[in-house]
Amino acid sequence: MLDALSFLEAQAITIIREAYFQCKNPSILFSGGKDSICMVHLARKAFFPEAIPFELLHVDTGHNFPETLAFRDGLVAQLHLSMNVQSVVDTLAKNKISDATGKFHSRNALQSVALLEAIATHGYDACLGGGRRDEEKARAKERLFSFRDLQGNWNPLGQRPEPWNLLNGHIFSGENIRIFPLSNWTELDVWNYIKEEKMEIPSIYYSHQRQVIERDGMLWADSEYLNKEADEIPFEATVRFRTVGDMTCTAAVASNATDIDVIIEEILSAEISERGARIDDKRSEAAM
């Protein structure tokens, strides 16, 4: 009998294989964060010894952590993967859409425009993402095979039932599927899997010294992308990141965790959720 983590791995691999067999041109959404790294690792297992038969797609906002981009490029080169990068900046300029402004400006919502452009340009009929139901209410609604219409909208009446995890990948021209192999995983499951599989992840997940500012009781990595106020003076702190999004919307946590065992202990005793350090999630109860 499989233990809990082995069951989640087997389920995720089955979902990835179903995406391959049912979809004509799927891609893996890849940001260089821990969840998308797990996705690539699982896809390698799903098709071993053959290569991953999917392209990777990174929707690049232009506000990424440099460490994440360096890790992304290193992993792609190491594994000889094919990756398309869709620039939010280029998409905004092409479509004449205004950039986000203000103290908490974020391009998170604008990524949807760039994603739809990438889907149309490359002809993807499915995008496999690392979203998990435990992260936030907007992600909790998703099916394993979650359907989008021509405008990329999610309609609850248009979703297929998934009794006994039977997956239906049939779509009409112009429709698209978001597929979530990690949907039933938790943050703790991901970290335990990274530990068990001895996976490499970006250095910013571990404790390090960094210039930060304090804003609304949280520590933000100082960068050229922040719209700092006069009293927000950078200082050095020992921090790490539980989740990695844009530098404009992801805060760090004070931590001395330099290895996975200590990180897991921190998660078990944490008083806020993983995405409690993401300002986008504080805009509403289902901001994602």
Sequence and secondary structure as in RCSB ss.txt:
>XXXX:A:sequence
MLDALSFLEAQAITIIREAYFQCKNPSILFSGGKDSICMVHLARKAFFPEAIPFELLHVDTGHNFPETLAFRDGL
VAQLHLSMNVQSVVDTLAKNKISDATGKFHSRNALQSVALLEAIATHGYDACLGGGRRDEEKARAKERLFSFRDL
QGNWNPLGQRPEPWNLLNGHIFSGENIRIFPLSNWTELDVWNYIKEEKMEIPSIYYSHQRQVIERDGMLWADSEY
LNKEADEIPFEATVRFRTVGDMTCTAAVASNATDIDVIIEEILSAEISERGARIDDKRSEAAM
>XXXX:A:secstr
   HHHHHHHHHHHHHHHHHHH SSEEEE  SSHHHHHHHHHHHHHHTTS   SEEEEEE S   HHHHHHHHHH
HHHHT  EEEEEHHHHHHHHT     STT   TTTHHHHHHHHHHHHT SEEE    TTS HHHHT  SEEEE T
T    GGG    GGG       TT EEEE TTTT  HHHHHHHHHHHT    GGGS EEEEEEEETTEEEE  TT
S   TT   EEEEEE SS   TTTBEEEE    SHHHHHHHHHH SS GGGGBGGGGSSTT  
